[in-house]
Amino acid sequence: MALTTYRRKRNFSATPEPPGEEKASPRGDSFVIQKHAARRLHYDLRLEMDGVLKSWAVTRGPSLVPGEKRLAVHVEDHPLDYGDFEGTIPKGEYGGGTVIVWDRGSWSPIGDAKKGYAKGHLEFELHGEKLTGRWHLVRMAKKPREKKENWLLIKGEDDAARSEADPDILEERPESVKTGRVIEEVEGEAPGWSSKTGRIEQPAEAKPARKKRATKAGSEKSAGEKISVPKRAKKAGYPGFIEPALATLRSTPPPGGRWLHEIKFDGYRLQAHIRDGKARLLTRSGLDWTEKFGDAIVTALGSLPVRQAIMDGELIVEGAGGASDFSALQAALSEGRVDRMALYLFDLLYLDGYDFRPVPLAERKATLQKLLDGAPPVLRYSEHFEEDGELVFRHACRLSLEGIVSKAGDAAYRSGRGKDWIKSKCSMRQEFVVAGYVPSTTSNRAIGSLVLGYYENERLIYAGRVGTGFSHALAQDLFKRLDKMRIAKSPFAKKLTSEEARGAKFVRPELVAEVEFRTWTADNLIRHASFRGLREDKSATDVTRETNQSKPAERAAPAIRLTHPDRIYWKDAGVTKQGLSDYYAEVWPRMGPFIVNRPLALVRCPDGVEGQCFFQKHAWRGQSHEIMKAVDPEDDEPIIAIDGLPGLIGLVQGGTLEIHPWGSQLEDLERPDLINMDLDPGPDVTWQDVIDAAREVRERLAQAGLESFVKTSGGKGLHVVAPLKPRADWPEVKAFAKGIADAMASDTPERFVATVTKAKRKGKILVDYLRNGRGATAVAPYSTRARAGAAVSMPLFWEELSPAITADYFTVANAPTRLAAIGKDPWEDFWRAAVPLGRKARRAA
């Protein structure tokens, strides 16, 4: 019988739900949607068919935005008289919680309802008190070991449809159409269970006030004692999980003074729930991840002076440069490390009996800031900027941050994607569905790359591959997971070309990967992609292509073929040979003038930074044909040089992880065309001291008539570099550089030293002038370093020097974002600024 499952799950002596019977109503076309606050808030859609109510649990509720898919889990048939049920279901019973009749009316199928239901695509019209117009229920393909049928509820295009900017019907009309009550007004009635407050011993109105929680200092306080409640906050019962507000992607921040601009965090979006000293952390889809991030954050939340609160935030791990780093977060989770995690909180949704969602954002944030005053350091308030959004955005991108989120300061909190929150990204970055993998060519049981896709009208579309960004451990872990998910046929809607399918092992499209990439090609494939991590908080079926019209699609440049492109050069950062090649192709226009047609000294690590590394300044057997062999009259063996990008990629093929050019060109070896002053801090030297030293070097060079430029070393210090007209010889240039170093050490010996002896360098900065001798070298602008993290030597504008940018702040992963954002090259005028090392310079030295 159709109601057998329904009755088996319920004890009708304990629950007020109707046992019901199978019977057709006179019309046979009723429908009802019941709002059900059980373990998780959801909406139950029920359509009358064959004498019962066919039922789906719509996890996020119906949306009036056409094409927006809402998961609808097919559940057991319900009796017709259940359509009138409103009340509470006791704790411990199936579906325990509170139910109201949110909408009701009649429905009419478009076409044959029975055939559509059996086929898995039911198209119909609703004639309700809240919902009207055309709708679709579409059954999704069932996955192995999946017990329930998953469908999608989708609004059709018609007069009843709304845009994303319009009010959300769920917020606009929260009340019961039967009684006019909201969930909070029903949850206190008999038989005595609320999914939010537990067993109800007496009506909510007569409840005695709870005792104030004692703080560690022994005083008793609540948020209400020190924080005033904004006028627009509404008295309300505890709402449980709240569907988060989501930002709409735009190429640039919105103009105007109503916007508050926040840095876009690169972590996991979490909703923090506090009830009587106990805290929970819920994902954007409502999953409970409280146990995932250790005790410190949960304990800190529980110590806040509140009885009940709901806050919106993002959990992050800060990378080496201090910015949030999703890859670092993924690594910390896989290693079980929680010591570097912090929870940034940017919104307050509920506080001690008041719903803050109707309150303007600026007031919500002000209250949140007061609440977090004095909180443990793992809880951080997300600051905002009220300056021009374009200025904030440019600054974020120069620092290689992910982007910013601009929020209307006068707007209420609205769940779902809307136009009150606008996200602007510094780089192309989004989630993709993992549809396959290519095994590594260098490691057993590890992946070499992932095959990616996204959904478009429920069809999986091929988006390309990502082959860098995996740590060695992650590459092995992904292989273990994906190898168990293998399927025989491609899951993509269209047949792949032989090149696209080459080496691919297809898997069930269930995992979601976050990927950063340079652009979309004209063939709709991602270019220069780098893996950032798996998104376990997002369903694969929700992954669609994000559009950003600010960056036009371009056709991929011809690739220079590498052997074993998936060989990992930096295991911690997951940078492969292909990833390094992509990086150098990206920076080549700026890097080329500093390494072309110059003798090169290399640091080669053919097996990566964890393998054997060695210094190389002579040509070697088997080197790429694109690498030049040059002549130094004072050397018996051929030296190394390149004359273009193919030569640089040849160096990558040979395992070159550092490039150190001479300060002179091949056609004029004996006369240098630049001076490099290397500022190398000893122990106990602050970064501000290094910055001050660079500015002093700049001033001394300016007194000698030389314009100078600055860059991070990618290691510990800064390089100040001045271009020269190649007139003076090596001994003269070296003597000039030594004169500056000696003068600084003599004038302020407590700050500087000009000798390399380590014993003399504690608390001081070595002003290294030895880079300016014949055959001596310094790391090239944009070159990587053979150190953990894949840091690079990055040219800066002088005004960028700040504690925010340390020597190893920029890496292979984040440098392209910076370069795409800053526009003008900081060293664009380098060679135009060259002057001879004349008499004025010699006198200054």
Order of alpha helices (4+ residues) and beta strands (2+ residues): alpha-beta-beta-beta-beta-beta-beta-alpha-beta-beta-beta-alpha-alpha-beta-beta-alpha-beta-beta-beta-beta-beta-alpha-beta-alpha-beta-beta-alpha-beta-alpha-beta-beta-beta-beta-beta-alpha-alpha-beta-beta-beta-beta-beta-beta-beta-alpha-beta-beta-beta-beta-alpha-beta-beta-alpha-beta-beta-alpha-beta-beta-beta-alpha-alpha
